[in-house]
């Protein structure tokens, strides 16, 4: 009886420790969401905007692993046309210093492929605001600046004009926060290094007008990118893929 009790007790400890370890792993997952609102050009009318696209990617960070949860449209052929059915998700996992990783699909159980980060989605284009290029190409005039030391936030508004083409003008709004300094991710490493904080919101408007070089008239274009910390509603699925990834190494 005593031996049986010990076995039961050891089994209880084993399962309890496994549960604690799993919960600890979930708690170690950091997650943020990047939402990009971007105008899509009208292919039939150069210089015009057809629709405004909104896309969000969830970024998970676990030790040296980076995980991206990316939406894609699942279409099927109905008659002679492809029809949108639903939005599905792929997960791309890689180690922080590697451009190669594994891709998983939430709707395809055995989908597990090695891939380069840029063959899955242009993640670096999606997240890198290229602000160093903008600040070097434009004359930037800081018109307003406000900070809140208590919340650790900073807001800036710039008017800009192209250094070589004075007809190209616009407005740039940047918001910064200290609340994400613990997350190894940047929307603009360039601005973050200058301001010693992190860009978490970006909104740019480029005023429309005639472009003589191409004999067209451009619409006024606005785009924005927002980064926010979230609880990560898909942590269990992410940990499942992390475990598969680690076992395959």
Secondary structure, 3 states (H helix, E strand, C coil): CHHHHHHHHHHHHHHHHHHHHHHHHHHHCEEEEEEEEEEEECCCCCCCEEEEEEEEEEEEEECCEEEEEEEEEEEEEECCEEEEEEEEEEEEEEECCCCEEEEEECCEEEEEEEEEHHHHCCHHHHHCCCHHHHHHHEEEEEEEEEEECCCCEEEEEEEEEECCCCCCEEEEEEEEECCCCCCCCCCCHHHHHHHCCEEEEEEEEECCEEECCCCEEECCEEEEEEEEECCCCCHHHHHHHHHHHHHHC
